[in-house]
Amino acid sequence: MTSYRAADSKREEFRRYLEKAGVLDTLTKVLVVLYEEPEKPNNALDFLRQHLNVSGPEAADVEALKLEVTELQQKCEQLQDENNELKAQLQQLEPPAEPETTET
């Protein structure tokens, strides 16, 4: 019996937390809007996300961004290699620095 009371107490504490944070009120309002919709949406979860202003990246967007990151990393490596080659060529073309002489 004590484990049942402990679980019930935790549940009640969590409910108070949700109520204090305004979560229950917000969820209730969104569910009422869904209930009052004359034509129910095909995807209720998307409806809730839209009305809760929950926006997460779409799977296609994530994949496109991953591909873009990979391409940009490859381009960066290519440009770094090219930069190193050009620096080496520049060092070969520049005359060696002569020590400065001071006039007395």
N, C-alpha and C positions, 0 to 999 in steps of 0.2 A: 504494500500500500504506500509506503514512503516514496518509492521510486515514481509511482503514479503522481503523487502530489508534487514532487520535485519537477517532473516534466510539465505538469500543469502550471506550476509557478513560472517556469522558464517561458512557457508559451504565453502566459499572461503578461510577463515582463516585455517580451518581444512585441506583443500587440500594442502595449502602451508606447513603446519606442516608435513603432510605425505611426501610431496616431499622433504623437507629439511632433514627429518630423513632417507630418502632412501627407504621408504616403497613402494612407487609407482614404483620405478625402479626395486626393487626386485620382486614385484608381477608381473610386466610386463614380466620380464625375465622368471619366472617360467611358466607363462601362455603361453609364446611363445614356451617353451620346450614342454608343453602339446599339444599345437596346432600342433607342428611339429612331434609328435609321430605318426608313421605309424599305429600302433594298439592302439587305445585309451584304457586306463585302465578301468576296470569295476567300480572302485571307484575313481572318480576324486579327492575327498577330501583327501583320503589317499595318492594319488599321490602328491598333493600339500604339505601335511604334510612332506612327505619323502623328497621332493626337497627343502623345506624350513628348513629342519633339525629340525622340531618341533617334539619333542618326549615327549609324555605323557604316563603315565602308562596305560596299558591295563586293562580293567575291571576285567578280570580273575586274573591278577597279584595283583590288589588291594584286591580282595576277599581272595586270598591265603595269602597275607601279614596280613590282618585282622585276619584270622584264626590263623596264626602263633603267632601274638601278644597275642591273647587270651590264646593260649596254654602256651606261655612263662610266662604270668602273673600268670597263675595257678601253673606252676612249681615253680616260684619264691615264691609264697605264701606257697607252700608245703615245700620248702627248708627253709624258714624262720621259719615255725612251727617246723621243725625237728631241726633246729639250737637252738631254744629256749628250746626244750626238752633236747637236749644234754647238754646245759649250766646248766640246772637245775640238771641233773644227775651228772655232774661234781662237782657242788657245794656240793652235798650230799656226794660225795666220798672224797673230799678234807678235810683234817683236818683243824680245825679252826686256823686262824693265831694267833700265840702267840705273846704277846707284847715283844719287844726286851728289854733285860736287859743290862744295861751298867756296865762295870766292872770298879771299882775304885781302 
